[in-house]
Structures are given as C-alpha cells and as structure tokens.
Amino acid sequence: MSAGLDSLDPTLLAAPMAAGLLVLATHVPLGIEVLRRGIIFIDLAIAQVAALGVIAAGLLHLDDVFGGAGTQMAAALAALLGAALLSWTERRWPEVQEALIGLLFVLAAALGILLLAGNPHGGEHLRDLLAGQILWVGWAGLLPVAMLYALVMGAWLVLRRKSLGGRFGFYALFACAVTASVQLVGVLLVFASLIAPAVATRVLSGRRRLVVAYLLGVGAYAAGLGLSLYADLPAGAMVVCCLGLMAFGGLARIKA
C-alpha cells in the first residue's frame, strides 16, 4: 500500500542512496572491465560464493568467536577462494570459462540452500542475501565499506597502469569489492550495478563512458529507492528493475 506523497520522508533515503553511490563508485569501472573481458557472470558467481561464506559464518557462529568480524572474514575468504578457482580455470580451460563461472554460481547457490535447509528462517535469510536490505542500511556501516572500496580501487588502478597482477590480481580485487557489496545490497543488486551501466554505455569509450555510466547508475538508484518508498515495495528489487530498464533503454537508443 502506498505511503502517500504527504507522508514520505526523503531523509529515509539518505543512507541507502549513499550506499548506492559507494557501490557504483567501484562497480561501474569494474563492470566495464568485466564486459571488456567477456566474463559477464563472474560478478554473479563471486557474489554467490561470498553469500555462501556469510551463510557458513552464521551456522558456525563465527561472529561470536571473532568479535563481530567473523562474517566478513568468512565472506572474504570464500570470495577469494572462488577468485583463485576461476583464475585457475581460465588458464586451464579458457574456452569454457563462462560456462564454468555459471556452474560455480549454481553450485554455490545450491550449497547455500542445503546449508539452510534445517533453519526455520532459512528462506528469509536467502531472500535477504539475494535481494538485500538496502533501505535499512545505516550510516555506521558505510565507513568501513568506503575504506575497503578505496583500497580496492587504488590497488586496481595501480595494477592496471603497471600491467601487474594478471588474472588473479583482477579476480582477487573483484572478490574483495563484491564481498562487501553482497552484505550491503544483495546479490541481485551487485550484478545489476556492475553490468547495467556498462551495457547501457557500451558504444562510448574512455572518460565519457565512465561519466555517463555513473550518471545513469545514480539516476537508476535514485528512481528505484524513491519508487520503493512511495509504493512500499522492496527497495533492492525496485533498484534492480530501474537499472535493467536503463540498460535496455541504452541499447534501444543505440539501435535507433
């Protein structure tokens, strides 16, 4: 049921929008690189592997052992192991790399379902990992994510400029970024944030492409969050829809 225009409080969207801007800051350039390399589903696979780490951390109560850092450690370790595996498969079987990325995604998803099969709240937990809870993001959780993203992007720019790191360097940095993003906005929004702006601007190049991709991403996040608040619908799913429509709109304009 709609909240009504008179009852809307735009300040409720400040922290979620800031989270969206943080995600876009890293995921737009990484998404363009993913599209260039032709490994479209790597983000979905690594995000799902990171989500599997989150599930395992919860079952093992790692936050109790490591003072609240257990989930982050498990998600990061899982994502890095996934990155190492994909780096190895790209060297070993490059002709079927995209298929192997897809297989890793479904395997991680299936394992997550099995791990939560006996949990009475398992379905809700899986939904939260998939669609995220961006509307309930708080300011306190954004600073460590911002610091991690800054380190990831700084390292990526250095590696790319000096042609260092190779396959695993990119995959590892990608895994670090996705680890935080999955817990912040969910698997679906991670994928959409990476791929939609890159697809919508695929005929552009250089700095112009990056600027336009950022602007389109920001517009989609703002529209999705605003519509979700107004219509009282899940914010993550609404932003994903706006990003998807933006990507198809960009393709339609290119075709025209």
CYANA upper distance limits for C-alpha pairs under 8 A (distance plus 0.5 A):
  1 MET  CA    231 ALA  CA      6.86
  1 MET  CA    232 ASP  CA      6.58
  2 SER  CA    230 TYR  CA      6.19
  2 SER  CA    231 ALA  CA      4.86
  2 SER  CA    232 ASP  CA      6.09
  3 ALA  CA      7 SER  CA      6.76
  3 ALA  CA      8 LEU  CA      7.14
  3 ALA  CA    229 LEU  CA      7.84
  3 ALA  CA    230 TYR  CA      6.08
  3 ALA  CA    231 ALA  CA      6.97
  3 ALA  CA    232 ASP  CA      6.98
  4 GLY  CA      8 LEU  CA      7.08
  4 GLY  CA    230 TYR  CA      6.89
  5 LEU  CA    230 TYR  CA      7.43
  8 LEU  CA    229 LEU  CA      7.91
  8 LEU  CA    230 TYR  CA      7.44
 10 PRO  CA     14 ALA  CA      7.78
 12 LEU  CA     16 PRO  CA      8.36
 12 LEU  CA    135 LEU  CA      8.47
 13 LEU  CA     17 MET  CA      6.30
 13 LEU  CA    135 LEU  CA      7.57
 13 LEU  CA    225 LEU  CA      7.43
 13 LEU  CA    226 GLY  CA      8.12
 14 ALA  CA     18 ALA  CA      6.67
 15 ALA  CA     19 ALA  CA      6.70
 15 ALA  CA    137 VAL  CA      6.72
 15 ALA  CA    138 GLY  CA      6.40
 15 ALA  CA    139 TRP  CA      6.27
 16 PRO  CA     20 GLY  CA      6.75
 16 PRO  CA    134 ILE  CA      6.09
 16 PRO  CA    135 LEU  CA      5.92
 16 PRO  CA    136 TRP  CA      7.56
 16 PRO  CA    137 VAL  CA      6.10
 16 PRO  CA    138 GLY  CA      8.03
 16 PRO  CA    225 LEU  CA      8.38
 17 MET  CA     21 LEU  CA      6.72
 17 MET  CA    221 TYR  CA      7.51
 17 MET  CA    222 ALA  CA      7.35
 17 MET  CA    225 LEU  CA      8.06
 18 ALA  CA     22 LEU  CA      6.76
 19 ALA  CA     23 VAL  CA      6.76
 19 ALA  CA    134 ILE  CA      8.07
 19 ALA  CA    137 VAL  CA      7.87
 19 ALA  CA    142 LEU  CA      7.22
 19 ALA  CA    184 LEU  CA      7.99
 20 GLY  CA     24 LEU  CA      6.63
 20 GLY  CA    218 VAL  CA      8.11
 20 GLY  CA    221 TYR  CA      7.03
 21 LEU  CA     25 ALA  CA      6.54
 21 LEU  CA    218 VAL  CA      7.27
 22 LEU  CA     26 THR  CA      7.45
 22 LEU  CA    145 VAL  CA      8.50
 22 LEU  CA    146 ALA  CA      7.04
 22 LEU  CA    149 TYR  CA      8.22
 23 VAL  CA     27 HIS  CA      6.37
 23 VAL  CA    181 SER  CA      7.10
 23 VAL  CA    190 VAL  CA      8.38
 23 VAL  CA    193 SER  CA      7.89
 24 LEU  CA     28 VAL  CA      5.87
 24 LEU  CA    193 SER  CA      6.89
 24 LEU  CA    194 LEU  CA      8.23
 24 LEU  CA    214 TYR  CA      7.37
 24 LEU  CA    217 GLY  CA      7.32
 24 LEU  CA    218 VAL  CA      8.12
 25 ALA  CA     29 PRO  CA      8.11
 25 ALA  CA    214 TYR  CA      8.16
 26 THR  CA     30 LEU  CA      6.83
 26 THR  CA    149 TYR  CA      6.99
 26 THR  CA    153 MET  CA      7.09
 26 THR  CA    177 ALA  CA      7.92
 27 HIS  CA     31 GLY  CA      6.07
 27 HIS  CA    190 VAL  CA      8.37
 27 HIS  CA    193 SER  CA      6.68
 27 HIS  CA    194 LEU  CA      5.38
 28 VAL  CA     32 ILE  CA      6.82
 28 VAL  CA    193 SER  CA      7.35
 28 VAL  CA    194 LEU  CA      6.04
 28 VAL  CA    195 ILE  CA      8.31
 28 VAL  CA    197 PRO  CA      7.00
 28 VAL  CA    198 ALA  CA      7.24
 28 VAL  CA    210 LEU  CA      7.89
 28 VAL  CA    213 ALA  CA      7.27
 28 VAL  CA    214 TYR  CA      7.16
 29 PRO  CA     33 GLU  CA      6.88
 29 PRO  CA    210 LEU  CA      7.43
 30 LEU  CA     34 VAL  CA      6.65
 30 LEU  CA    174 PHE  CA      7.93
 30 LEU  CA    194 LEU  CA      7.30
 31 GLY  CA     35 LEU  CA      6.64
 31 GLY  CA    193 SER  CA      8.31
 31 GLY  CA    194 LEU  CA      4.75
 31 GLY  CA    195 ILE  CA      5.91
 31 GLY  CA    197 PRO  CA      8.28
 31 GLY  CA    198 ALA  CA      6.38
 32 ILE  CA     36 ARG  CA      6.68
 32 ILE  CA    194 LEU  CA      8.07
 32 ILE  CA    195 ILE  CA      7.97
 32 ILE  CA    198 ALA  CA      5.47
 33 GLU  CA     37 ARG  CA      6.69
 34 VAL  CA     38 GLY  CA      6.69
 34 VAL  CA     39 ILE  CA      6.14
 34 VAL  CA     40 ILE  CA      6.44
 34 VAL  CA     42 ILE  CA      8.27
 35 LEU  CA     39 ILE  CA      6.99
 35 LEU  CA     40 ILE  CA      6.35
 35 LEU  CA    195 ILE  CA      7.92
 35 LEU  CA    198 ALA  CA      7.48
 35 LEU  CA    199 VAL  CA      8.28
 39 ILE  CA     97 GLN  CA      8.21
 39 ILE  CA     98 GLU  CA      6.50
 40 ILE  CA     98 GLU  CA      8.11
 40 ILE  CA    195 ILE  CA      8.04
 41 PHE  CA     45 ALA  CA      6.71
 41 PHE  CA     98 GLU  CA      7.62
 41 PHE  CA    101 ILE  CA      6.88
 41 PHE  CA    102 GLY  CA      7.04
 42 ILE  CA     46 ILE  CA      6.50
 42 ILE  CA     98 GLU  CA      8.46
 42 ILE  CA    101 ILE  CA      6.39
 42 ILE  CA    102 GLY  CA      8.35
 43 ASP  CA     47 ALA  CA      6.32
 43 ASP  CA    174 PHE  CA      8.42
 43 ASP  CA    178 VAL  CA      7.84
 43 ASP  CA    190 VAL  CA      7.91
 43 ASP  CA    191 PHE  CA      6.45
 43 ASP  CA    194 LEU  CA      8.06
 44 LEU  CA     48 GLN  CA      6.61
 44 LEU  CA    105 PHE  CA      7.17
 44 LEU  CA    187 VAL  CA      7.36
 44 LEU  CA    188 LEU  CA      8.25
 44 LEU  CA    190 VAL  CA      8.07
 44 LEU  CA    191 PHE  CA      6.13
 45 ALA  CA     49 VAL  CA      6.72
 45 ALA  CA    101 ILE  CA      6.62
 45 ALA  CA    102 GLY  CA      7.12
 45 ALA  CA    104 LEU  CA      6.48
 45 ALA  CA    105 PHE  CA      4.63
 45 ALA  CA    106 VAL  CA      8.38
 45 ALA  CA    108 ALA  CA      8.25
 46 ILE  CA     50 ALA  CA      6.62
 46 ILE  CA     79 ALA  CA      6.22
 46 ILE  CA     82 GLY  CA      6.75
 46 ILE  CA     83 ALA  CA      7.51
 46 ILE  CA    105 PHE  CA      7.87
 46 ILE  CA    175 ALA  CA      6.80
 46 ILE  CA    178 VAL  CA      7.57
 47 ALA  CA     51 ALA  CA      6.68
 47 ALA  CA     79 ALA  CA      7.86
 47 ALA  CA    175 ALA  CA      8.29
 47 ALA  CA    178 VAL  CA      6.30
 47 ALA  CA    179 THR  CA      7.23
 47 ALA  CA    182 VAL  CA      6.61
 47 ALA  CA    187 VAL  CA      6.24
 47 ALA  CA    190 VAL  CA      7.88
 48 GLN  CA     52 LEU  CA      6.70
 48 GLN  CA    105 PHE  CA      6.54
 48 GLN  CA    108 ALA  CA      6.50
 48 GLN  CA    109 ALA  CA      6.81
 48 GLN  CA    187 VAL  CA      7.08
 49 VAL  CA     53 GLY  CA      6.95
 49 VAL  CA     75 ALA  CA      8.24
 49 VAL  CA     78 ALA  CA      6.53
 49 VAL  CA     79 ALA  CA      6.17
 49 VAL  CA     82 GLY  CA      7.09
 49 VAL  CA    104 LEU  CA      8.49
 49 VAL  CA    105 PHE  CA      7.62
 49 VAL  CA    108 ALA  CA      5.96
 49 VAL  CA    109 ALA  CA      8.25
 50 ALA  CA     54 VAL  CA      6.95
 50 ALA  CA     74 ALA  CA      8.41
 50 ALA  CA     75 ALA  CA      5.06
 50 ALA  CA     76 ALA  CA      7.07
 50 ALA  CA     78 ALA  CA      6.03
 50 ALA  CA     79 ALA  CA      5.35
 50 ALA  CA    178 VAL  CA      8.05
 50 ALA  CA    179 THR  CA      6.07
 50 ALA  CA    182 VAL  CA      7.72
 51 ALA  CA     55 ILE  CA      6.82
 51 ALA  CA     75 ALA  CA      7.07
 51 ALA  CA    112 GLY  CA      8.40
 51 ALA  CA    129 LEU  CA      7.02
 51 ALA  CA    179 THR  CA      8.45
 51 ALA  CA    182 VAL  CA      7.29
 51 ALA  CA    183 GLN  CA      8.25
 51 ALA  CA    187 VAL  CA      8.24
 52 LEU  CA     56 ALA  CA      6.70
 52 LEU  CA     75 ALA  CA      7.75
 52 LEU  CA     78 ALA  CA      7.85
 52 LEU  CA    108 ALA  CA      6.78
 52 LEU  CA    109 ALA  CA      7.87
 52 LEU  CA    111 LEU  CA      7.88
 52 LEU  CA    112 GLY  CA      6.00
 53 GLY  CA     57 ALA  CA      6.59
 53 GLY  CA     71 THR  CA      7.85
 53 GLY  CA     74 ALA  CA      5.46
 53 GLY  CA     75 ALA  CA      4.70
 53 GLY  CA     76 ALA  CA      8.04
 53 GLY  CA     77 LEU  CA      7.96
 53 GLY  CA     78 ALA  CA      5.82
 53 GLY  CA     79 ALA  CA      8.17
 54 VAL  CA     58 GLY  CA      6.85
 54 VAL  CA     71 THR  CA      5.97
 54 VAL  CA     72 GLN  CA      7.98
 54 VAL  CA     74 ALA  CA      6.83
 54 VAL  CA     75 ALA  CA      5.76
 55 ILE  CA     59 LEU  CA      6.88
 55 ILE  CA    112 GLY  CA      7.24
 55 ILE  CA    115 LEU  CA      8.00
 55 ILE  CA    116 LEU  CA      8.21
 56 ALA  CA     60 LEU  CA      6.62
 56 ALA  CA     74 ALA  CA      7.89
 56 ALA  CA    115 LEU  CA      8.10
 57 ALA  CA     61 HIS  CA      6.35
 57 ALA  CA     62 LEU  CA      5.69
 57 ALA  CA     63 ASP  CA      7.75
 57 ALA  CA     70 GLY  CA      6.86
 57 ALA  CA     71 THR  CA      5.68
 57 ALA  CA     74 ALA  CA      6.41
 57 ALA  CA     75 ALA  CA      8.33
 58 GLY  CA     62 LEU  CA      7.11
 58 GLY  CA     63 ASP  CA      8.12
 58 GLY  CA     71 THR  CA      7.60
 61 HIS  CA     65 VAL  CA      7.45
 61 HIS  CA     70 GLY  CA      8.34
 62 LEU  CA     66 PHE  CA      6.55
 62 LEU  CA     68 GLY  CA      8.20
 62 LEU  CA     69 ALA  CA      8.26
 62 LEU  CA     70 GLY  CA      5.02
 62 LEU  CA     71 THR  CA      7.03
 63 ASP  CA     67 GLY  CA      5.94
 63 ASP  CA     68 GLY  CA      4.68
 63 ASP  CA     69 ALA  CA      6.18
 63 ASP  CA     70 GLY  CA      4.76
 63 ASP  CA     71 THR  CA      6.60
 64 ASP  CA     68 GLY  CA      6.90
 64 ASP  CA     70 GLY  CA      8.04
 65 VAL  CA     70 GLY  CA      7.57
 66 PHE  CA     70 GLY  CA      5.72
 69 ALA  CA     73 MET  CA      6.72
 70 GLY  CA     74 ALA  CA      6.58
 71 THR  CA     75 ALA  CA      6.53
 72 GLN  CA     76 ALA  CA      6.49
 72 GLN  CA    179 THR  CA      8.15
 72 GLN  CA    180 ALA  CA      8.24
 73 MET  CA     77 LEU  CA      6.51
 74 ALA  CA     78 ALA  CA      6.54
 75 ALA  CA     79 ALA  CA      6.59
 75 ALA  CA    179 THR  CA      6.43
 76 ALA  CA     80 LEU  CA      6.56
 76 ALA  CA    175 ALA  CA      7.75
 76 ALA  CA    176 CYS  CA      6.78
 76 ALA  CA    179 THR  CA      6.13
 77 LEU  CA     81 LEU  CA      6.62
 78 ALA  CA     82 GLY  CA      6.68
 79 ALA  CA     83 ALA  CA      6.62
 79 ALA  CA    175 ALA  CA      5.68
 79 ALA  CA    176 CYS  CA      7.68
 79 ALA  CA    178 VAL  CA      8.42
 79 ALA  CA    179 THR  CA      7.06
 80 LEU  CA     84 ALA  CA      6.59
 80 LEU  CA    171 TYR  CA      8.45
 80 LEU  CA    172 ALA  CA      6.28
 80 LEU  CA    175 ALA  CA      6.28
 80 LEU  CA    176 CYS  CA      7.82
 81 LEU  CA     85 LEU  CA      6.66
 82 GLY  CA     86 LEU  CA      6.72
 82 GLY  CA    175 ALA  CA      8.48
 83 ALA  CA     87 SER  CA      6.55
 83 ALA  CA    168 PHE  CA      7.39
 83 ALA  CA    171 TYR  CA      5.61
 83 ALA  CA    172 ALA  CA      6.19
 83 ALA  CA    175 ALA  CA      6.85
 84 ALA  CA     88 TRP  CA      6.73
 84 ALA  CA    168 PHE  CA      6.86
 84 ALA  CA    171 TYR  CA      7.88
 84 ALA  CA    172 ALA  CA      7.84
 85 LEU  CA     89 THR  CA      6.71
 86 LEU  CA     90 GLU  CA      6.52
 86 LEU  CA     97 GLN  CA      8.35
 86 LEU  CA    100 LEU  CA      8.42
 86 LEU  CA    101 ILE  CA      7.58
 86 LEU  CA    171 TYR  CA      8.33
 87 SER  CA     91 ARG  CA      7.12
 87 SER  CA    167 ARG  CA      6.30
 87 SER  CA    168 PHE  CA      5.80
 87 SER  CA    171 TYR  CA      7.40
 88 TRP  CA     92 ARG  CA      6.65
 89 THR  CA     93 TRP  CA      5.93
 89 THR  CA     94 PRO  CA      7.33
 89 THR  CA     97 GLN  CA      7.14
 89 THR  CA    100 LEU  CA      8.19
 90 GLU  CA     94 PRO  CA      5.03
 90 GLU  CA     97 GLN  CA      6.14
 93 TRP  CA     97 GLN  CA      6.79
 96 VAL  CA    100 LEU  CA      6.80
 97 GLN  CA    101 ILE  CA      6.65
 98 GLU  CA    102 GLY  CA      6.85
 99 ALA  CA    103 LEU  CA      6.68
100 LEU  CA    104 LEU  CA      6.62
101 ILE  CA    105 PHE  CA      6.89
102 GLY  CA    106 VAL  CA      6.98
103 LEU  CA    107 LEU  CA      6.56
104 LEU  CA    108 ALA  CA      6.58
105 PHE  CA    109 ALA  CA      6.67
106 VAL  CA    110 ALA  CA      6.49
107 LEU  CA    111 LEU  CA      6.63
108 ALA  CA    112 GLY  CA      6.67
109 ALA  CA    113 ILE  CA      6.89
110 ALA  CA    114 LEU  CA      6.78
111 LEU  CA    115 LEU  CA      6.60
112 GLY  CA    116 LEU  CA      6.80
112 GLY  CA    126 LEU  CA      8.44
113 ILE  CA    117 ALA  CA      6.45
113 ILE  CA    122 GLY  CA      8.44
113 ILE  CA    126 LEU  CA      8.21
116 LEU  CA    122 GLY  CA      5.48
116 LEU  CA    123 GLY  CA      8.31
117 ALA  CA    122 GLY  CA      7.08
118 GLY  CA    122 GLY  CA      7.97
121 HIS  CA    125 HIS  CA      6.72
122 GLY  CA    126 LEU  CA      6.63
123 GLY  CA    127 ARG  CA      6.70
124 GLU  CA    128 ASP  CA      6.70
125 HIS  CA    129 LEU  CA      6.80
126 LEU  CA    130 LEU  CA      6.63
127 ARG  CA    131 ALA  CA      6.35
127 ARG  CA    132 GLY  CA      7.89
128 ASP  CA    132 GLY  CA      5.19
128 ASP  CA    133 GLN  CA      6.86
128 ASP  CA    186 GLY  CA      7.36
129 LEU  CA    182 VAL  CA      7.49
129 LEU  CA    183 GLN  CA      7.53
129 LEU  CA    186 GLY  CA      5.53
129 LEU  CA    187 VAL  CA      6.78
130 LEU  CA    186 GLY  CA      5.52
130 LEU  CA    187 VAL  CA      5.24
130 LEU  CA    188 LEU  CA      6.26
131 ALA  CA    185 VAL  CA      7.69
131 ALA  CA    186 GLY  CA      5.50
131 ALA  CA    187 VAL  CA      6.92
131 ALA  CA    188 LEU  CA      6.30
131 ALA  CA    189 LEU  CA      7.46
131 ALA  CA    236 GLY  CA      6.03
131 ALA  CA    237 ALA  CA      6.64
132 GLY  CA    182 VAL  CA      8.06
132 GLY  CA    183 GLN  CA      7.82
132 GLY  CA    184 LEU  CA      7.43
132 GLY  CA    185 VAL  CA      5.08
132 GLY  CA    186 GLY  CA      4.28
132 GLY  CA    187 VAL  CA      7.64
132 GLY  CA    188 LEU  CA      8.40
132 GLY  CA    189 LEU  CA      8.12
132 GLY  CA    236 GLY  CA      6.40
133 GLN  CA    137 VAL  CA      7.39
133 GLN  CA    184 LEU  CA      7.84
133 GLN  CA    185 VAL  CA      6.56
133 GLN  CA    186 GLY  CA      7.70
133 GLN  CA    235 ALA  CA      7.86
133 GLN  CA    236 GLY  CA      7.13
134 ILE  CA    184 LEU  CA      7.01
134 ILE  CA    185 VAL  CA      5.59
134 ILE  CA    186 GLY  CA      8.48
134 ILE  CA    235 ALA  CA      7.09
134 ILE  CA    236 GLY  CA      6.62
135 LEU  CA    225 LEU  CA      8.13
135 LEU  CA    235 ALA  CA      6.49
135 LEU  CA    236 GLY  CA      8.16
137 VAL  CA    141 GLY  CA      7.82
137 VAL  CA    184 LEU  CA      7.72
138 GLY  CA    142 LEU  CA      7.63
139 TRP  CA    143 LEU  CA      7.98
141 GLY  CA    145 VAL  CA      7.51
142 LEU  CA    146 ALA  CA      6.54
143 LEU  CA    147 MET  CA      6.74
144 PRO  CA    148 LEU  CA      6.70
145 VAL  CA    149 TYR  CA      6.61
145 VAL  CA    180 ALA  CA      6.89
146 ALA  CA    150 ALA  CA      6.62
147 MET  CA    151 LEU  CA      6.85
148 LEU  CA    152 VAL  CA      6.68
148 LEU  CA    176 CYS  CA      8.47
148 LEU  CA    177 ALA  CA      7.89
149 TYR  CA    153 MET  CA      6.57
149 TYR  CA    177 ALA  CA      6.72
150 ALA  CA    154 GLY  CA      6.49
151 LEU  CA    155 ALA  CA      6.55
152 VAL  CA    156 TRP  CA      6.56
152 VAL  CA    173 LEU  CA      6.37
152 VAL  CA    174 PHE  CA      8.46
152 VAL  CA    176 CYS  CA      7.68
152 VAL  CA    177 ALA  CA      7.15
153 MET  CA    157 LEU  CA      6.57
154 GLY  CA    158 VAL  CA      6.85
155 ALA  CA    159 LEU  CA      6.61
155 ALA  CA    173 LEU  CA      8.27
156 TRP  CA    160 ARG  CA      6.47
156 TRP  CA    170 PHE  CA      7.70
156 TRP  CA    173 LEU  CA      7.42
157 LEU  CA    161 ARG  CA      6.47
158 VAL  CA    162 LYS  CA      6.63
158 VAL  CA    164 LEU  CA      8.46
159 LEU  CA    163 SER  CA      6.09
159 LEU  CA    164 LEU  CA      5.16
159 LEU  CA    165 GLY  CA      6.50
159 LEU  CA    169 GLY  CA      8.22
160 ARG  CA    164 LEU  CA      6.96
164 LEU  CA    169 GLY  CA      8.03
165 GLY  CA    169 GLY  CA      4.56
165 GLY  CA    170 PHE  CA      7.25
166 GLY  CA    170 PHE  CA      7.23
167 ARG  CA    171 TYR  CA      6.76
168 PHE  CA    172 ALA  CA      6.25
169 GLY  CA    173 LEU  CA      6.78
170 PHE  CA    174 PHE  CA      6.47
171 TYR  CA    175 ALA  CA      6.54
172 ALA  CA    176 CYS  CA      6.84
173 LEU  CA    177 ALA  CA      6.90
174 PHE  CA    178 VAL  CA      6.68
175 ALA  CA    179 THR  CA      6.49
176 CYS  CA    180 ALA  CA      7.44
177 ALA  CA    181 SER  CA      6.88
178 VAL  CA    182 VAL  CA      6.47
178 VAL  CA    190 VAL  CA      7.73
179 THR  CA    183 GLN  CA      7.48
180 ALA  CA    184 LEU  CA      6.78
181 SER  CA    185 VAL  CA      6.38
181 SER  CA    186 GLY  CA      7.41
181 SER  CA    190 VAL  CA      6.86
182 VAL  CA    186 GLY  CA      4.90
182 VAL  CA    187 VAL  CA      5.83
182 VAL  CA    190 VAL  CA      6.96
185 VAL  CA    189 LEU  CA      6.53
185 VAL  CA    190 VAL  CA      7.32
185 VAL  CA    236 GLY  CA      7.37
186 GLY  CA    190 VAL  CA      6.79
186 GLY  CA    236 GLY  CA      8.08
187 VAL  CA    191 PHE  CA      6.93
188 LEU  CA    192 ALA  CA      6.75
188 LEU  CA    236 GLY  CA      8.42
188 LEU  CA    237 ALA  CA      8.34
188 LEU  CA    240 VAL  CA      7.53
189 LEU  CA    193 SER  CA      6.34
189 LEU  CA    236 GLY  CA      6.91
189 LEU  CA    237 ALA  CA      8.12
189 LEU  CA    239 VAL  CA      7.89
189 LEU  CA    240 VAL  CA      6.17
190 VAL  CA    194 LEU  CA      6.82
191 PHE  CA    195 ILE  CA      6.64
192 ALA  CA    196 ALA  CA      5.85
192 ALA  CA    240 VAL  CA      6.44
192 ALA  CA    243 LEU  CA      6.87
192 ALA  CA    244 GLY  CA      7.46
193 SER  CA    197 PRO  CA      7.33
193 SER  CA    217 GLY  CA      7.68
193 SER  CA    240 VAL  CA      8.42
193 SER  CA    243 LEU  CA      7.72
194 LEU  CA    198 ALA  CA      7.42
195 ILE  CA    199 VAL  CA      6.52
196 ALA  CA    200 ALA  CA      6.60
196 ALA  CA    217 GLY  CA      8.48
196 ALA  CA    243 LEU  CA      6.34
196 ALA  CA    244 GLY  CA      6.55
196 ALA  CA    246 MET  CA      7.66
196 ALA  CA    247 ALA  CA      5.46
197 PRO  CA    201 THR  CA      6.80
197 PRO  CA    213 ALA  CA      5.35
197 PRO  CA    214 TYR  CA      7.73
197 PRO  CA    216 LEU  CA      7.03
197 PRO  CA    217 GLY  CA      6.48
197 PRO  CA    243 LEU  CA      8.01
197 PRO  CA    246 MET  CA      8.26
197 PRO  CA    247 ALA  CA      6.89
198 ALA  CA    202 ARG  CA      6.43
198 ALA  CA    213 ALA  CA      7.01
199 VAL  CA    247 ALA  CA      6.39
199 VAL  CA    250 GLY  CA      8.12
199 VAL  CA    251 LEU  CA      7.98
200 ALA  CA    213 ALA  CA      7.84
200 ALA  CA    246 MET  CA      7.33
200 ALA  CA    247 ALA  CA      4.90
200 ALA  CA    248 PHE  CA      7.43
200 ALA  CA    249 GLY  CA      7.77
200 ALA  CA    250 GLY  CA      4.86
200 ALA  CA    251 LEU  CA      6.40
201 THR  CA    209 ARG  CA      6.47
201 THR  CA    212 VAL  CA      7.60
201 THR  CA    213 ALA  CA      6.65
201 THR  CA    250 GLY  CA      7.29
202 ARG  CA    209 ARG  CA      8.21
203 VAL  CA    254 ILE  CA      8.15
204 LEU  CA    208 ARG  CA      7.28
204 LEU  CA    209 ARG  CA      5.42
205 SER  CA    209 ARG  CA      5.35
205 SER  CA    210 LEU  CA      8.18
206 GLY  CA    210 LEU  CA      7.17
207 ARG  CA    211 VAL  CA      6.69
208 ARG  CA    212 VAL  CA      6.64
209 ARG  CA    213 ALA  CA      6.45
210 LEU  CA    214 TYR  CA      6.66
211 VAL  CA    215 LEU  CA      6.75
212 VAL  CA    216 LEU  CA      6.62
213 ALA  CA    217 GLY  CA      6.59
214 TYR  CA    218 VAL  CA      6.60
215 LEU  CA    219 GLY  CA      6.63
216 LEU  CA    220 ALA  CA      6.66
216 LEU  CA    246 MET  CA      7.70
217 GLY  CA    221 TYR  CA      6.71
217 GLY  CA    243 LEU  CA      7.35
218 VAL  CA    222 ALA  CA      6.62
219 GLY  CA    223 ALA  CA      6.57
220 ALA  CA    224 GLY  CA      6.43
220 ALA  CA    239 VAL  CA      6.92
220 ALA  CA    242 CYS  CA      5.69
220 ALA  CA    243 LEU  CA      5.83
220 ALA  CA    246 MET  CA      7.51
221 TYR  CA    225 LEU  CA      6.50
221 TYR  CA    239 VAL  CA      5.99
221 TYR  CA    242 CYS  CA      7.82
221 TYR  CA    243 LEU  CA      7.92
222 ALA  CA    226 GLY  CA      6.51
223 ALA  CA    227 LEU  CA      6.51
223 ALA  CA    239 VAL  CA      7.80
223 ALA  CA    242 CYS  CA      7.48
224 GLY  CA    228 SER  CA      6.54
224 GLY  CA    235 ALA  CA      7.18
224 GLY  CA    236 GLY  CA      8.43
224 GLY  CA    238 MET  CA      5.48
224 GLY  CA    239 VAL  CA      4.55
224 GLY  CA    240 VAL  CA      8.11
224 GLY  CA    241 CYS  CA      8.06
224 GLY  CA    242 CYS  CA      6.27
225 LEU  CA    229 LEU  CA      6.74
225 LEU  CA    235 ALA  CA      6.15
225 LEU  CA    236 GLY  CA      8.46
225 LEU  CA    238 MET  CA      7.57
225 LEU  CA    239 VAL  CA      6.83
226 GLY  CA    230 TYR  CA      6.69
227 LEU  CA    231 ALA  CA      6.36
227 LEU  CA    232 ASP  CA      8.43
227 LEU  CA    233 LEU  CA      8.35
227 LEU  CA    238 MET  CA      7.81
228 SER  CA    232 ASP  CA      5.85
228 SER  CA    233 LEU  CA      5.23
228 SER  CA    234 PRO  CA      6.55
228 SER  CA    235 ALA  CA      5.51
228 SER  CA    238 MET  CA      6.64
229 LEU  CA    233 LEU  CA      7.36
229 LEU  CA    235 ALA  CA      7.90
233 LEU  CA    238 MET  CA      7.78
234 PRO  CA    238 MET  CA      6.80
235 ALA  CA    239 VAL  CA      6.67
236 GLY  CA    240 VAL  CA      6.73
237 ALA  CA    241 CYS  CA      6.78
238 MET  CA    242 CYS  CA      6.82
239 VAL  CA    243 LEU  CA      6.61
240 VAL  CA    244 GLY  CA      6.58
241 CYS  CA    245 LEU  CA      6.60
242 CYS  CA    246 MET  CA      6.57
243 LEU  CA    247 ALA  CA      6.75
244 GLY  CA    248 PHE  CA      6.82
245 LEU  CA    249 GLY  CA      6.41
246 MET  CA    250 GLY  CA      6.66
247 ALA  CA    251 LEU  CA      6.88
248 PHE  CA    252 ALA  CA      6.58
249 GLY  CA    253 ARG  CA      6.69
250 GLY  CA    254 ILE  CA      6.77
251 LEU  CA    255 LYS  CA      6.70
252 ALA  CA    256 ALA  CA      6.64
